[in-house]
Amino acid sequence: MATAKKLTDNHLTCVICTEVFTDPATLQCNHTFCKSCLLKYTNTQPDAIQAKSIPCPSCRQLTKVTTPDSPVEEWVSQLKPSHVIQGLMDDFGPESKAAHVNICSVCKTQEKTTPATSWCSVCDEVFCDGCLKMHNMMSMSRNHEVVGLSDTTKRKAKQCFMCKSHKDEQIKLFCKDCRTAICHTCCSIKHRKCDDVDTLDNMTPVVREHLSNQNQDVKLKMTTSEKRIIFKKSQLVKTESNAQSTMEEIRQLRQKVVEVILRKEKQLLDKVDRFSNKQLQELQAEMKYQEIELQMYQQQYEFTANAVTSNCEMDMYAIYESVGEESTDNGDTDNRPAPGRAVFTHDMDKLSKAVDELQLGEVDVVCDVSDVSDRQSTPVLHHTIDCKANENDSGEPYLYDVTVLTVDGIKVTVVADYTNNSIKTYQTSKQNTLSNRLFVSNCPRQIAKLNESRIAVSVPGSHEIVTVDVTPDPVLLSTIKTTKRYYALACLSPSQLVAGTDGQSHSVHILDMTGNILKSINTGVIENPDRIHVTSNNNLIVSDGSVKSLVSVTREGEAVFTYTPTGDRALRWPCGITTTSTGDILFVACHSHKVIQLTESGQFVRDVLTQQDGLKYPRGICVDGDGFVYVAFMRYVKVFEFRK
């Protein structure tokens, strides 16, 4: 019975549905799945269907089908299980269990087939009602926990967790080093050198919590996948509609071109028609004249012939006198020009060239790019900048902030490397190639963009703010000494900065470009401002990693909004802030691994980016002039574009 269970669990279970095979099918790679599961998976792989093959969900190897013109359902239905799998199914599959598992274990030894009704969790045997009474009467087994066979859930929960290597020993330990559940024998033989072994009783709550959290992550991935599927379906509809409308435009243009050709044809035909009609009329008139003249000559001929042949001299001389000296030669001469004829002249080489060079138009494939401000848009990873360590770095880079400048038409990404006390620049055309760096005296924090080629950076550890020209190499312009440690920094105007300190004053300071404090602005619940952003209408948005709020105030200190969500949406270490071209607010929640979008008035819109998009403890964020969103975390900058 244990052997059957082991075979069923390890060899007769479909990895897709995690159940015992139902109508199994084996692929050329020797992996086996339920036919229904394999059919569902194949229908989600258009590339494989186009290749007339069945893809393996485990190893991705393609299995060529024998009837490529038949439906996918037939492809799968024609697959057969391997001889080994079929043999195991015959011996240990569900049908065999129905015949053997539910027979009382005691009666079976006596070659009886009494149906079992109960199962002992300690003995791991099934009993009929009579044998169960005997089992319960014995002193060594009367206290065993027995459950009904129909209660499969409770039965599964009570089954002993037995070691696969030492089949008679129950697993009661867990090796944390190897992440494996083990028995005492395994512990003493195979895990003697492991440092951390605990009991299953202690580990079960931890493992359960870990799996629950993992399941939540899977649920989030499922939700994301569902959203992406819905988005892809809408894209399919739009693509089909776009293709139909584009083809219709091409047909209409072709019709217009044909109409032009037909018009030119009609012009030529009309010209031929007009010329031929004129020629026909002239020829018909001449023929009528000639017919009348012929009749006159015939009459004259007859009269003259009669006079000559008659014996009447009087008639002969009368006709002779009327004819006089006229020549009988006149009708033989026609001085009118010969009638013309229509001639169609064409140049086939020129015509062929004109047809070949005919431009109906061009078909371009363009991405339906939107902007993060479009709340129906979806983020797509455009590229990743890997600011990996090089020979001049003392440790793994940790990017605290990011901004993007456009220097002489070239996009330059600027990052503050907290670990290596440096400001680094990267050109868009060389995404993972460091352009140059500028070392500062201590750990740089927030970058304030002064214009498209100049930045200011807070260096709180040295009581400094440095200004830097980006050429695109970072060049130190000045070092401003300050009386306080300023962590947060933003540009309020060309001559003023706004900075936040850890002085627990619930305020930020407006500074001139020499570091003098011009004014203090109250920030409400924000005690130690960590990040500041100045909006297009000169309002300030302030965050503090230790406060679960985002605060916006005017430059006079009047409250605009305070965003303090609760429950599952409660902020976990809010950091970098930016705004879009439409005024929407984007900020990162570092410990939630998110980028959150708010309206200009502080109303929640959506989680724009999450851990499913590859974010892990994000710190800095910015939006460039083309609507791309840059997020800095650890040693990476991920760049996202947004599509409808």
C-alpha positions in Angstrom: 0.0 0.0 0.0 2.9 2.3 0.8 4.5 1.4 -2.5 1.3 2.2 -4.4 1.1 5.6 -2.7 4.7 6.4 -3.4 4.3 5.4 -7.1 1.2 7.5 -7.4 2.6 10.5 -5.7 6.0 10.5 -7.5 5.2 9.0 -11.0 1.5 9.2 -11.7 0.8 12.8 -10.9 0.4 15.5 -13.5 2.6 18.5 -12.8 0.0 20.9 -14.2 -3.1 19.9 -12.2 -1.1 18.1 -9.4 -3.7 15.3 -9.5 -3.3 11.6 -10.6 -3.2 11.4 -14.4 -6.5 11.5 -16.2 -6.1 10.0 -19.7 -2.3 10.5 -19.7 -0.3 11.4 -22.8 3.5 11.2 -23.2 5.5 13.6 -25.4 8.7 12.9 -27.3 10.7 14.3 -24.4 9.1 11.5 -22.2 7.3 13.9 -20.0 3.7 12.9 -19.3 0.6 15.0 -18.6 -3.2 14.8 -18.6 -4.5 15.2 -22.1 -6.9 17.9 -21.0 -4.1 19.8 -19.2 -1.9 19.5 -22.2 -4.6 20.7 -24.5 -5.2 23.8 -22.4 -1.5 24.6 -22.3 -1.0 24.1 -26.0 -3.9 26.5 -26.8 -1.9 29.2 -24.9 1.2 28.8 -27.1 0.4 30.4 -30.5 4.1 30.0 -31.7 4.0 26.3 -31.1 0.6 25.9 -32.9 2.0 27.8 -35.8 4.9 25.4 -35.9 2.5 22.5 -35.9 3.9 21.1 -32.7 2.9 20.4 -29.1 5.1 22.2 -26.6 6.2 20.5 -23.4 5.2 22.5 -20.3 8.2 21.2 -18.4 11.2 21.5 -20.8 9.6 23.5 -23.7 10.7 20.8 -26.3 8.4 20.6 -29.3 6.7 17.4 -30.3 5.9 17.3 -34.0 2.4 16.1 -34.9 1.5 13.5 -37.5 -1.6 15.3 -38.8 -0.7 19.1 -38.8 -3.8 20.1 -40.8 -6.2 18.7 -38.1 -7.4 20.7 -35.0 -5.2 20.9 -31.9 -7.7 18.7 -30.1 -6.8 15.8 -32.5 -3.1 16.4 -32.0 -3.4 15.8 -28.3 -6.0 13.0 -28.6 -3.6 11.0 -30.8 -0.9 10.9 -28.1 -0.5 7.8 -26.1 1.1 7.2 -22.7 4.5 5.4 -22.5 4.4 1.7 -21.8 5.9 2.3 -18.3 3.3 4.9 -17.4 0.5 2.8 -18.7 1.7 -0.2 -16.7 1.9 1.8 -13.6 -1.6 3.2 -14.2 -2.9 -0.3 -14.6 -1.3 -1.5 -11.4 -1.6 1.5 -9.1 -3.9 4.0 -10.8 -7.3 5.1 -9.5 -9.1 2.1 -11.0 -6.7 -0.4 -9.2 -7.1 1.5 -6.0 -10.9 1.2 -6.2 -10.5 -2.5 -6.3 -7.8 -2.9 -3.6 -7.4 0.0 -1.3 -10.9 -0.2 0.2 -10.6 -3.9 1.2 -10.0 -4.6 4.9 -6.3 -5.2 5.4 -6.9 -8.0 8.0 -9.5 -9.7 5.9 -7.2 -9.5 2.9 -4.6 -11.7 4.6 -7.3 -14.3 5.0 -8.1 -13.9 1.2 -11.4 -12.2 2.0 -12.7 -9.1 0.2 -14.6 -7.3 3.0 -15.0 -3.6 2.2 -13.1 -1.4 4.6 -14.9 1.5 6.4 -12.1 3.0 8.7 -8.4 3.8 8.7 -6.0 3.9 11.6 -3.6 6.8 11.4 -1.0 4.9 13.5 -1.1 1.5 11.9 -1.7 3.1 8.4 -4.1 0.2 7.7 -7.8 0.0 6.7 -10.4 -2.1 8.6 -13.9 -3.3 8.2 -16.3 -2.8 11.1 -15.6 -6.3 12.6 -11.8 -6.0 12.4 -12.0 -2.5 13.8 -13.7 -3.8 16.9 -10.8 -6.2 17.4 -8.3 -3.4 16.8 -10.0 -1.2 19.4 -10.0 -4.1 22.0 -6.2 -4.6 21.9 -4.4 -2.6 24.5 -1.6 -1.5 22.2 -3.9 -0.1 19.6 -7.1 0.9 21.4 -5.9 4.5 21.8 -5.0 4.9 18.1 -6.8 7.6 16.2 -9.2 6.1 13.7 -11.1 8.0 11.0 -13.7 7.0 8.5 -12.6 6.3 4.9 -15.1 8.8 3.6 -13.3 11.6 5.5 -10.4 11.9 3.0 -9.4 15.4 4.3 -8.9 14.3 7.9 -7.3 11.0 6.8 -4.8 12.9 4.7 -4.0 15.3 7.6 -3.4 12.3 10.0 -1.2 10.3 7.7 2.3 9.9 9.1 5.1 11.8 7.4 7.5 8.9 6.7 11.1 9.2 5.5 11.7 8.1 1.9 15.2 6.8 2.7 14.4 5.1 6.0 10.8 3.9 5.4 10.1 2.8 8.9 11.1 6.1 10.5 8.8 9.1 10.9 10.1 12.5 9.9 10.2 14.8 12.9 13.1 17.2 12.1 13.9 19.9 9.6 17.4 20.9 8.4 17.4 24.6 7.7 20.8 24.5 5.9 19.5 22.0 3.4 15.8 23.1 3.5 14.8 19.5 3.9 12.5 17.5 6.2 14.4 14.6 7.7 14.2 11.7 10.2 16.6 11.2 13.1 18.6 8.6 11.2 19.1 11.1 8.3 20.1 13.7 10.8 22.8 11.6 12.3 24.1 10.2 9.0 23.6 12.8 6.2 23.3 16.0 8.2 26.0 15.8 10.8 27.9 18.8 9.4 24.7 21.0 9.2 24.5 23.8 11.8 20.8 24.4 12.0 18.4 21.6 12.6 15.0 22.1 14.2 11.9 20.1 15.0 8.9 19.9 12.7 6.7 21.3 15.5 8.8 24.5 15.6 9.2 24.7 11.8 5.6 24.0 10.7 4.2 27.5 11.7 7.2 29.1 9.9 6.9 26.9 6.8 3.1 27.5 6.8 3.6 31.3 7.0 6.3 31.2 4.3 4.0 29.2 2.0 1.1 31.5 2.7 3.2 34.5 1.9 4.5 32.7 -1.2 0.9 31.9 -2.1 0.0 35.6 -1.8 2.8 36.4 -4.2 1.5 33.7 -6.6 -2.0 35.2 -6.3 -0.6 38.6 -7.2 1.2 37.1 -10.2 -2.1 35.5 -11.2 -3.9 38.8 -10.9 -1.1 40.4 -12.9 -1.3 37.7 -15.5 -5.1 38.0 -15.8 -4.8 41.7 -16.3 -2.1 41.2 -18.9 -4.3 38.6 -20.7 -7.2 41.0 -20.7 -4.9 43.7 -22.0 -3.6 41.3 -24.7 -7.1 40.4 -25.7 -8.0 44.1 -26.1 -4.8 44.5 -28.1 -5.9 41.5 -30.3 -9.2 43.3 -31.0 -7.5 46.6 -31.7 -4.9 44.9 -34.0 -7.6 43.1 -36.0 -9.6 46.4 -36.3 -6.5 48.3 -37.2 -5.6 45.8 -39.9 -9.0 45.9 -41.4 -9.2 49.7 -41.4 -5.7 49.9 -42.9 -6.5 47.4 -45.6 -9.7 49.3 -46.4 -7.7 52.6 -46.8 -5.3 50.8 -49.2 -8.3 49.5 -51.2 -9.9 52.9 -51.4 -6.6 54.4 -52.5 -6.2 51.7 -55.2 -9.8 52.6 -56.3 -8.8 56.2 -56.7 -5.7 55.3 -58.7 -7.9 53.0 -60.9 -10.4 55.9 -61.4 -7.5 58.2 -62.6 -6.4 55.5 -65.1 -10.0 55.0 -66.3 -10.4 58.7 -66.7 -7.2 58.9 -68.8 -8.5 55.9 -70.8 -11.8 57.7 -71.5 -9.9 60.9 -72.6 -8.0 58.9 -75.2 -11.0 56.9 -76.4 -13.1 60.2 -76.7 -10.3 61.7 -78.8 -10.2 58.7 -81.1 -14.0 58.8 -81.3 -14.2 62.5 -82.2 -11.5 62.1 -84.9 -13.1 59.0 -86.4 -16.6 60.6 -86.5 -15.2 63.7 -88.4 -13.4 61.4 -90.9 -16.5 59.3 -91.4 -18.7 62.4 -92.1 -16.2 63.8 -94.7 -15.9 60.5 -96.4 -19.7 60.0 -96.6 -20.2 63.5 -98.1 -17.5 62.8 -100.8 -19.1 59.5 -101.6 -22.5 61.2 -102.1 -20.9 63.8 -104.4 -19.2 61.0 -106.4 -22.5 59.1 -106.7 -24.3 62.2 -108.1 -21.4 62.9 -110.6 -21.5 59.2 -111.7 -25.2 59.6 -112.5 -24.5 62.7 -114.6 -21.8 60.9 -116.5 -24.0 57.9 -117.1 -26.8 60.1 -118.6 -24.3 62.0 -120.8 -22.8 58.7 -122.0 -26.2 57.3 -122.9 -27.3 60.4 -124.8 -24.0 60.6 -126.7 -24.0 56.8 -127.5 -27.6 57.1 -128.9 -26.7 60.1 -131.0 -23.6 58.4 -132.5 -25.4 55.2 -133.3 -28.5 56.8 -134.6 -28.9 57.8 -138.3 -30.2 61.2 -137.3 -27.5 63.8 -138.0 -29.6 66.5 -136.3 -29.5 64.7 -132.8 -25.8 64.0 -133.2 -24.8 67.6 -134.0 -27.1 68.9 -131.2 -25.3 66.8 -128.6 -21.9 67.7 -130.1 -22.7 71.4 -129.7 -23.9 71.0 -126.1 -20.7 69.2 -125.1 -18.5 71.7 -126.8 -14.9 71.5 -126.0 -15.3 69.9 -122.4 -12.8 67.4 -121.5 -14.0 64.0 -120.5 -10.9 63.6 -118.3 -12.1 65.7 -115.3 -13.5 62.9 -113.1 -10.2 61.1 -113.1 -8.4 63.7 -111.0 -9.0 64.3 -107.2 -6.8 66.8 -105.6 -8.3 66.5 -102.1 -5.9 65.2 -99.4 -6.2 61.5 -98.4 -8.2 60.9 -95.3 -6.2 60.7 -92.0 -6.1 57.7 -89.5 -5.8 57.6 -85.7 -2.5 56.2 -84.5 -2.1 55.1 -80.7 1.6 55.6 -79.7 2.8 54.2 -76.4 6.1 53.4 -74.6 5.8 50.1 -72.7 9.1 50.6 -71.0 8.1 54.1 -69.7 4.7 52.7 -68.7 6.2 49.8 -66.8 8.6 52.1 -65.0 5.8 54.4 -64.1 3.7 51.5 -62.7 6.7 50.2 -60.8 7.4 53.6 -59.3 3.8 54.2 -58.4 3.6 55.0 -54.7 0.2 54.1 -53.1 1.8 54.9 -49.7 3.7 53.1 -47.0 2.7 50.8 -44.1 4.6 51.5 -40.9 4.3 49.4 -37.7 4.2 51.8 -34.8 3.8 51.0 -31.1 0.7 52.3 -29.5 2.6 54.2 -26.9 0.7 56.1 -24.2 1.9 57.8 -21.1 1.7 57.0 -17.4 -0.9 59.8 -17.1 -3.3 57.7 -19.1 -4.7 55.6 -16.3 -5.7 52.8 -18.7 -2.0 52.4 -19.8 0.1 49.4 -18.9 3.8 49.5 -18.1 6.3 47.7 -20.3 9.9 47.3 -19.4 11.9 49.2 -22.1 15.4 48.6 -20.8 17.5 48.2 -17.7 20.6 50.1 -16.7 23.0 47.9 -14.7 25.3 50.2 -12.7 27.5 47.3 -11.7 30.7 47.8 -9.7 33.9 48.4 -11.5 37.6 48.8 -10.5 37.0 52.3 -9.0 34.1 51.2 -6.7 34.7 50.1 -3.1 31.6 48.0 -3.0 28.3 47.0 -4.7 26.6 50.2 -5.9 23.4 51.4 -4.1 21.5 53.9 -6.1 19.8 56.5 -3.9 18.3 58.7 -6.6 18.0 59.2 -10.4 17.3 61.9 -12.9 17.4 62.3 -16.6 18.9 65.2 -18.6 19.0 66.0 -22.3 22.5 67.3 -23.1 23.1 68.3 -26.8 20.2 66.1 -27.8 21.5 63.1 -25.9 19.6 61.6 -23.0 21.9 61.2 -20.0 20.8 59.2 -16.9 22.4 60.6 -13.7 22.4 58.4 -10.5 23.6 59.0 -6.9 25.7 56.0 -5.8 25.4 56.1 -2.0 27.8 53.3 -1.4 30.7 54.6 -3.6 30.4 58.3 -2.8 29.9 59.2 -6.4 27.6 60.7 -9.0 27.6 58.6 -12.2 26.2 59.3 -15.7 25.1 56.9 -18.3 24.1 57.7 -21.9 20.9 56.2 -23.4 22.8 54.9 -26.4 25.2 53.0 -24.1 22.7 51.8 -21.5 25.1 49.8 -19.3 28.3 51.7 -20.0 29.4 54.2 -17.4 30.1 57.5 -19.1 31.9 59.0 -16.2 31.8 59.6 -12.4 32.3 62.4 -10.0 33.5 61.5 -6.5 32.0 63.5 -3.6 33.2 63.8 0.0 30.4 61.6 1.5 27.3 59.6 0.6 25.2 61.5 -1.9 21.4 61.5 -1.4 18.8 63.4 -3.5 19.5 64.9 -6.9 17.8 68.3 -7.7 17.5 69.1 -11.4 18.4 72.8 -12.0 18.2 72.7 -15.8 18.9 70.2 -18.7 22.7 70.3 -18.0 23.1 71.1 -14.3 22.1 69.4 -11.1 22.5 69.9 -7.3 23.1 67.0 -5.0 22.7 66.8 -1.2 25.7 65.4 0.7 24.4 65.5 4.3 27.4 63.6 5.9 29.7 66.5 5.0 27.1 69.4 5.5 27.4 70.1 1.8 25.3 70.6 -1.4 27.3 70.2 -4.6 26.4 71.7 -8.0 27.4 69.7 -11.0 27.6 70.4 -14.7 26.8 67.4 -17.0 28.6 67.6 -20.3 27.6 64.6 -20.4 30.5 63.8 -18.0 29.8 65.1 -14.4 32.0 68.1 -13.6 32.0 69.8 -10.2 30.8 73.4 -10.4 30.7 74.4 -6.7 30.5 73.1 -3.2 28.0 74.9 -0.9 28.7 74.5 2.8 25.6 74.4 5.0 25.0 74.7 8.7 22.7 71.7 8.8 22.6 68.2 7.3 20.3 68.4 4.4 19.0 65.1 3.1 16.1 66.1 0.9 16.8 68.6 -1.9 14.8 70.1 -4.8 15.0 73.2 -7.1 12.4 75.9 -6.3 13.7 78.5 -8.8 17.0 79.2 -10.6 18.2 81.0 -7.5 16.6 79.0 -4.7 16.7 75.5 -3.4 14.4 73.8 -0.9 16.0 71.4 1.5 15.0 69.1 4.3 17.0 68.2 7.4 16.8 65.8 10.3 16.5 68.6 12.8 13.1 67.4 14.0 11.6 70.8 13.2 8.7 69.6 11.0 9.8 72.0 8.3 11.9 72.4 5.2 14.2 75.4 4.4 14.4 77.6 1.4 18.0 78.3 0.6 19.8 80.7 -1.7 22.6 79.3 -3.9 25.2 80.0 -1.1 23.4 77.9 1.5 21.8 80.8 3.5 18.4 80.0 5.0 15.8 82.4 3.6 12.6 80.8 5.0 11.2 77.8 6.8 8.0 76.0 5.6 6.0 73.8 7.9 5.5 70.2 6.7 2.9 69.0 9.2 3.4 65.4 10.2 6.7 65.1 8.3 9.3 65.5 10.9 12.5 64.5 9.1 12.0 65.1 5.4 13.7 62.5 3.3 12.6 63.5 -0.2 11.1 66.7 -1.7 9.6 67.4 -5.0 8.4 70.8 -6.4 5.3 70.6 -8.7 4.7 72.7 -11.7 2.6 75.1 -9.6 5.4 75.4 -7.0 3.7 73.3 -4.4 6.0 71.0 -2.3 5.5 67.3 -1.9 7.5 65.8 1.0 8.1 62.2 2.2 9.7 60.7 5.3 10.6 57.0 5.3 9.6 56.7 9.0 6.2 58.3 8.6 3.4 56.5 6.8 2.3 59.7 5.0 2.9 61.8 2.0 2.4 65.6 2.5 1.8 68.4 0.1 2.0 72.1 1.1 2.3 75.4 -0.7 5.5 77.4 -0.6 3.8 79.6 2.0 3.2 76.5 4.2 -0.5 76.0 3.6 -1.7 72.4 3.6 -2.7 71.0 0.2 -3.2 67.4 1.2 -1.9 64.6 3.5 -2.1 61.1 2.0 -2.2 58.5 4.9 -3.8 55.2 3.7 -4.5 52.5 6.3 -4.8 48.7 6.3 -3.3 46.8 3.4 -2.5 50.1 1.6 -0.6 51.7 4.5 2.6 53.2 3.3 5.8 51.4 4.0 8.8 53.8 3.8 7.8 56.3 1.2 10.8 57.8 -0.7 11.3 59.3 -4.2 8.6 61.5 -5.7 8.0 62.9 -9.2 5.1 64.3 -11.2 3.9 63.6 -14.7 3.1 66.1 -17.5 -0.5 66.2 -16.4 0.3 66.8 -12.7 -0.3 63.2 -11.4 2.0 62.3 -8.6 4.2 59.2 -8.7 6.1 58.1 -5.6 7.9 54.9 -4.4 7.0 52.9 -1.4 10.4 51.3 -0.7 9.4 48.5 1.6 6.2 47.7 -0.4 8.3 47.5 -3.6 5.8 49.7 -5.4 5.3 52.9 -7.4 2.0 54.5 -6.5 0.1 57.0 -8.6 -2.0 59.8 -7.1 -4.0 62.7 -8.6 -2.7 66.2 -8.2 -5.0 66.6 -5.2 -3.7 63.4 -3.5 -6.4 60.9 -4.4 -5.2 57.3 -5.0 -5.3 56.2 -8.6 -3.4 52.9 -8.8 -0.3 50.9 -8.1 1.6 51.7 -11.3 4.5 49.3 -10.7 5.0 46.5 -8.2 7.4 43.8 -7.3 6.0 41.8 -10.2 7.6 44.4 -12.5 11.0 43.6 -11.0 11.2 46.3 -8.3 13.0 45.5 -5.0 13.3 48.3 -2.4 13.0 51.2 -4.9 14.5 54.5 -3.8 14.5 57.1 -6.7 12.1 57.9 -9.5 11.8 60.4 -12.3 9.9 60.9 -15.6 11.7 62.1 -18.8 10.3 64.3 -21.5 9.1 61.3 -23.5 7.0 59.9 -20.7 9.4 57.1 -19.8 9.5 56.3 -16.0 12.9 55.6 -14.4 13.0 53.7 -11.1 16.3 53.3 -9.2 16.8 50.5 -6.8 19.9 48.6 -5.5 22.3 48.8 -8.4 19.7 49.0 -11.2 17.6 51.6 -13.0 14.6 50.1 -14.7 13.1 52.2 -17.5 9.4 51.7 -18.4 7.2 52.9 -21.2 3.5 52.9 -21.0 1.1 51.5 -23.7 -2.6 51.5 -24.1 
